[in-house]
Amino acid sequence: MPWKIKLNGSTGSVPWVRLIPTMGVAILTVVLLNAAVDAWHAPAGRASLPPPNTSRLHLRARMGAEQMEVSWDHDSAAIREAERGNLQILDGDVTESVPFEPAQLQDGVLVYRPRSNDVSVRMEVSERSGEKISESVRAVRTP
């Protein structure tokens, strides 16, 4: 049963459908005001966010109890375009060099038995275009 109200001395019904646009405008106003207040209270700039990862090889080293795992993104463009690669391992006073062919780079991992608790690894990849890409990581095991 619709509500009955008097308009200019006559009784008529006001359908609720006519109130929907008014409610929509009220809701939209509240949402926009809320967004404006949030934007005003937001910290200036997003300087606290870390920069995006610009690593092209995604070289990682994880030191275990007896061995160290060196891994890289075998699906990265740098590895897919690689003509050859070289992994240089500095382990205490010892430096080792491990050459890689393109198929070996696709494995994406090398397991190494360290002699010391502090190992640095540097991977260099030569692309077909002649560009050389390198990254370094360091793994330290606490005694």
Secondary structure, DSSP 8 states (H G I E B T S, - for coil): ---EEEETTEEEE--GGGGHHHHHHHHHHHHHHHHHHHHHHS-SS-TTS------SS--EEEE-SS-EEEE--TTSHHHHTEEEEEEEEEETTEEEEEEE-HHHHTT-EEEE--SSSEEEEEEEEEETTS-EEEEEEEEE---
